[in-house]
């Protein structure tokens, strides 16, 4: 079984409820039809019955729950809770009502907060900032986590590197230019995510344009310091740096450039020094190697809410729904 088939099988073992707020996008319905047919999750579609029947015409949505914020009997409780959560920021009942009735992303997050859904998937037609803003305001970070970060699961066909071609790339969607402490925490969160989603041991490479001192620069120093902090925070994680990409994943190059490294040549979790590198890296692999790219998936939020690339396909959405369900199981 491939990565996403294994994820779907795990999702079916303990069915979770995922809310989909982007009912203005046809890809949502194509993905929903596939998820409902396969039984990987229960689904909630947020919007008016008329809009959903119009945009989703032609798709079999049997089994999906349609929730219209304007008529749902739980909306008043959501408004009250949102005011309670945001009153220190000046949120009034009138503002909360307008927000929840007009912004379905906020409504979906409130459903997760109130226990009416286990997770949410959004981002096909909203920016990462729009998707994550309500999460950070309402759900907050999970206990023991210092920051929210994002990663992609990359599944490269016909590849014997990583975990049979499966990698995590982090942070490839959120943290613009993390300092050493943030980079260390991104690495450890990504290792945890890899373990959860693949069931395999994470082997974490802290990437740089330098391998073990081959170049001198402040950017290299940042990665070296992040590596030190990560090892100090969790010495049980198999993690090393700084490593160039080829030294991280190609055994012969790793042996040559970083002899004795517990990671070199065998990494399956790749931690990029900044968002530029991470975003460019995942798109290169996705387009040139024809890899499946699932994400940006979030880690560190108190409940699973995952973003999508606005260039995603319905199949990508389907895969991220299954991943979100597995995260909810944990």
Helices and strands as residue ranges (DSSP letters): H 3-13, E 17-20, H 26-38, E 42-46, H 49-55, E 65-67, H 75-86, G 87-89, H 93-102, H 104-113, E 119-121, H 128-134, I 135-139, E 149-155, E 166-170, H 180-198, E 203-207, H 218-233, E 238-243, H 245-249, H 251-257, E 269-271, H 275-288, E 292-299, E 304-306, H 314-329
